[in-house]
Amino acid sequence: MKKKLFMTLSLVLVVGLAVGCGCKKKDNKDKSKENQPVIKTNTEKEVIKDREVDGMKLTNSSVITTDGVTEITTTVTNPKSEDYYLEEFKMIVKDKNGDVIITLPGYVGEVIKAGETKTIRSSVSMDLSTAKSIEYEVTK
C-alpha cells in the first residue's frame, strides 16, 4: 500500500514538474518578444537623398526611429579650398502635404575645414518614420 502511494505521488510530482517547466519556457519566449525594440527606418527619397547646401555636400543621410525616438544622421563634407564658418544646420522635417512637422538643430562645430568631413546627429522624442522630406538650411 505504501509502495503504491509512493509511486502515485512520484508520478504526480514528475508530471507536475514536466508541465510546469514547459509553461515557464513559453512565458520566457513571449517576454523576449515584448522586450524587443521597435525600429523603423525612413527610406523616402526626399528624406535620405544626397544634396548640396551652400556649397557643402550632405550625404549618407539616415532617419531611424527606435521606440518612438528618431535620430537623423547626415555626413557633411566641405569640398571647398577654404574653411567654412557656420553656427549650425537646421533640419526642416515635412509631412506629405509639405507642412513642417519639426525643425531640428544640427550642430557640427563653428568651422568645417577645407576638405573636412563631419557628421550631423540630431534626435527627438518623436516618430519621424513617415516624414516625406527634409530640407537643410545653414545658420551663419
Salt bridges, closest charged atoms under 4 A:
GLU44 OE2 - LYS132 NZ 3.12
GLU46 OE1 - LYS49 NZ 2.84
ASP54 OD2 - LYS140 NZ 3.00
ASP127 OD2 - LYS40 NZ 2.82
GLU135 OE2 - LYS94 NZ 2.97
